[in-house]
């Protein structure tokens, strides 16, 4: 029986036992897990860009941007029965996947995503209990809400559980 919930790029989903939740293809994107270890409910967002001011007019995918995705994820978790005051966060990703000859801030998407996520978590008083960010390798992450363990598979670096 497959108890895996997959989160795509610019996507948000929730999981509770016996399910685990996974996203892959985290390069400059940031995977954020918010979880309530008492209620055993977790949520994950696969964030592609730092803020929704980058959105083109028309239909906007709120899960794509750090500022809107985190607020939407919190709303879903509270609706599912968590307490905002018990939420904790773990993040991974935000790699600098390509080398640019110009030191252009616009091309530093990974570091800017990480900075945006941390700023929002800080503003919302949600403790960041673990981060595996930066570098130049892609990651796949899988979170188990039953144990609150995050498994991070990094290209060419193996697997860690935290």
C-alpha positions as CSV (number, residue, x, y, z in Angstrom):
1,X,0.0,0.0,0.0
2,X,1.4,3.4,-1.0
3,X,1.1,5.9,1.8
4,X,3.1,8.6,0.0
5,X,1.6,12.0,-0.7
6,X,3.6,13.8,-3.5
7,X,3.9,17.5,-3.7
8,X,4.7,18.9,-7.1
9,X,6.5,22.2,-8.0
10,X,4.4,25.2,-6.8
11,X,2.2,22.9,-4.9
12,X,0.9,22.5,-1.3
13,X,-0.4,19.4,0.5
14,X,-1.0,18.0,4.0
15,X,-0.2,14.6,5.5
16,X,-1.0,12.7,8.7
17,X,-0.1,9.2,9.7
18,X,0.2,6.6,8.1
19,X,1.1,8.9,5.2
20,X,4.4,10.6,4.5
21,X,4.8,13.6,2.3
22,X,7.5,14.1,-0.4
23,X,8.7,16.6,-2.9
24,X,11.6,16.2,-5.4
25,X,13.4,18.5,-7.8
26,X,14.4,21.0,-5.1
27,X,17.1,23.0,-6.8
28,X,16.7,26.8,-6.2
29,X,13.2,26.0,-4.9
30,X,12.6,25.6,-1.2
31,X,10.6,22.8,0.4
32,X,9.1,23.9,3.6
33,X,7.5,21.6,6.1
34,X,5.2,23.0,8.8
35,X,4.1,20.4,11.4
36,X,2.4,20.1,14.8
37,X,4.1,17.2,16.5
38,X,1.3,16.8,19.0
39,X,-1.5,16.6,16.5
40,X,0.7,14.6,14.1
41,X,-0.4,16.8,11.1
42,X,2.1,18.2,8.7
43,X,2.0,20.2,5.5
44,X,4.5,20.9,2.8
45,X,4.9,23.6,0.2
46,X,7.3,23.5,-2.8
47,X,8.2,27.2,-3.2
48,X,9.7,28.5,-6.5
49,X,10.0,32.3,-6.0
50,X,10.4,34.6,-3.0
51,X,7.3,36.8,-3.3
52,X,4.1,37.2,-5.3
53,X,5.1,40.6,-6.6
54,X,6.8,38.5,-9.4
55,X,3.4,37.2,-10.5
56,X,2.1,38.1,-13.9
57,X,-1.4,39.5,-14.1
58,X,-4.2,37.0,-14.3
59,X,-4.6,33.7,-12.5
60,X,-1.9,33.4,-9.8
61,X,-0.7,30.1,-8.3
62,X,-0.3,31.1,-4.6
63,X,1.7,28.0,-3.9
64,X,4.5,29.2,-6.1
65,X,5.6,32.1,-3.9
66,X,7.0,32.1,-0.3
67,X,4.8,34.9,0.9
68,X,1.5,33.4,-0.2
69,X,2.3,29.7,0.1
70,X,3.3,29.8,3.8
71,X,0.1,31.7,4.8
72,X,-2.0,29.3,2.8
73,X,-0.2,26.3,4.3
74,X,-0.9,27.6,7.8
75,X,-4.5,28.2,7.0
76,X,-4.9,24.6,5.8
77,X,-3.1,23.2,8.8
78,X,-5.3,25.1,11.3
79,X,-8.4,23.9,9.4
80,X,-7.1,20.3,9.7
81,X,-6.8,20.7,13.5
82,X,-3.3,22.0,14.3
83,X,-2.5,24.8,16.6
84,X,-0.6,27.7,15.1
85,X,1.3,28.0,18.4
86,X,2.6,24.5,18.1
87,X,3.8,24.7,14.5
88,X,7.4,24.1,13.8
89,X,9.3,24.4,10.5
90,X,12.0,22.5,8.6
91,X,13.3,23.7,5.3
92,X,15.5,22.3,2.5
93,X,16.6,23.5,-0.9
94,X,17.6,27.0,-2.1
95,X,20.6,25.8,-4.0
96,X,22.5,28.0,-6.4
97,X,22.2,25.6,-9.3
98,X,24.1,27.6,-12.0
99,X,27.2,29.7,-12.0
100,X,26.7,33.2,-13.4
101,X,29.6,35.4,-14.5
102,X,27.6,38.5,-13.5
103,X,27.0,38.8,-9.8
104,X,23.3,39.5,-10.5
105,X,21.0,39.4,-7.5
106,X,18.1,38.5,-9.9
107,X,19.8,35.2,-10.7
108,X,20.3,34.3,-7.0
109,X,16.9,32.7,-6.8
110,X,17.9,30.0,-4.3
111,X,19.4,32.3,-1.6
112,X,16.6,34.8,-2.1
113,X,14.0,32.0,-1.6
114,X,15.7,30.9,1.6
115,X,15.9,34.5,2.9
116,X,12.2,35.1,2.2
117,X,11.0,31.8,3.9
118,X,13.1,32.6,7.0
119,X,11.8,36.2,7.2
120,X,8.2,35.0,7.0
121,X,8.7,32.3,9.6
122,X,10.3,34.8,11.9
123,X,7.5,37.3,11.4
124,X,5.0,34.5,12.3
125,X,7.0,33.3,15.3
126,X,7.2,29.8,13.9
127,X,10.5,28.2,15.0
128,X,12.8,26.9,12.3
129,X,14.1,23.7,13.9
130,X,16.2,22.5,10.9
131,X,17.5,23.7,7.6
132,X,19.5,22.1,4.8
133,X,19.9,25.0,2.3
134,X,22.3,26.4,-0.2
135,X,25.1,24.6,-2.0
136,X,24.7,23.6,-5.6
137,X,23.0,20.2,-5.5
138,X,19.4,19.2,-5.9
139,X,17.4,17.6,-3.1
140,X,14.4,15.4,-2.5
141,X,12.7,15.6,0.9
142,X,10.3,13.3,2.6
143,X,8.6,14.1,6.0
144,X,7.0,11.6,8.3
145,X,4.4,13.3,10.5
146,X,4.3,10.2,12.9
147,X,7.9,10.7,13.9
148,X,8.6,14.4,12.8
149,X,11.6,13.1,10.9
150,X,12.7,14.7,7.6
151,X,14.7,12.6,5.2
152,X,16.8,14.6,2.8
153,X,18.4,13.0,-0.3
154,X,21.0,15.3,-1.8
155,X,22.4,14.6,-5.2
156,X,26.0,13.1,-4.8
157,X,25.8,13.4,-1.0
158,X,23.5,10.6,0.2
159,X,20.7,10.7,2.7
160,X,20.3,12.3,6.2
161,X,17.4,12.1,8.6
162,X,16.7,14.9,11.0
